[in-house]
Amino acid sequence: MKKRKDQIAAFLGPDTKFKGDISFEGLVRVDGRFKGGIKGEGTLIVGETALIDSDIHASKVIVSGQVRGRIVAEERIEILSPGRVFGDIEAPSVTIDTGVVFDGNCQTQSMDRAGNDKVAFLQTATESKNES
């Protein structure tokens, strides 16, 4: 039986601590602490209570918690408030909400009218007004 992309492959709850590597297909949600490597074909959701120290490579990455490490997504990265990302991000589509903390470089890649890759870089250090 083939897994659907929106089918939950794994869930690490808020009281979970995990160290190692995760490889997945489908959808994975992390609300606990994770240290290691994450690679998947599907969507990674980083919940508000998550503390992740990892390089991430997935199709889509949605961050509401904290990530320390490089994030590469084949399709899209969304950083939602109150998310905190400390590291470089790379995806064709990147969304960063007001109120998040992002400290790193952002690289987006799109196609120009002739079909050639165009790369845009954004270097920023952003802090929420509520940070102390």
Stockholm file with secondary structure:
# STOCKHOLM 1.0

chainA/1-132         MKKRKDQIAAFLGPDTKFKGDISFEGLVRVDGRFKGGIKGEGTLIVGETALIDSDIHASKVIVSGQVRGRIVAEERIEILSPGRVFGDIEAPSVTIDTGVVFDGNCQTQSMDRAGNDKVAFLQTATESKNES
#=GR chainA/1-132 SS CCCCTTSEEEEECTTCEEEEEEEEEEEEEECSEEEEEEEEEEEEEECTTCEEEEEEEEEEEEESSEEESCEEEEEEEEECTTCEEESCEECSEEEECTTCEEEEEEEEEEECTTSCEEEEEEEEEECCTTCC
#=GC SS_cons         CCCCTTSEEEEECTTCEEEEEEEEEEEEEECSEEEEEEEEEEEEEECTTCEEEEEEEEEEEEESSEEESCEEEEEEEEECTTCEEESCEECSEEEECTTCEEEEEEEEEEECTTSCEEEEEEEEEECCTTCC
//
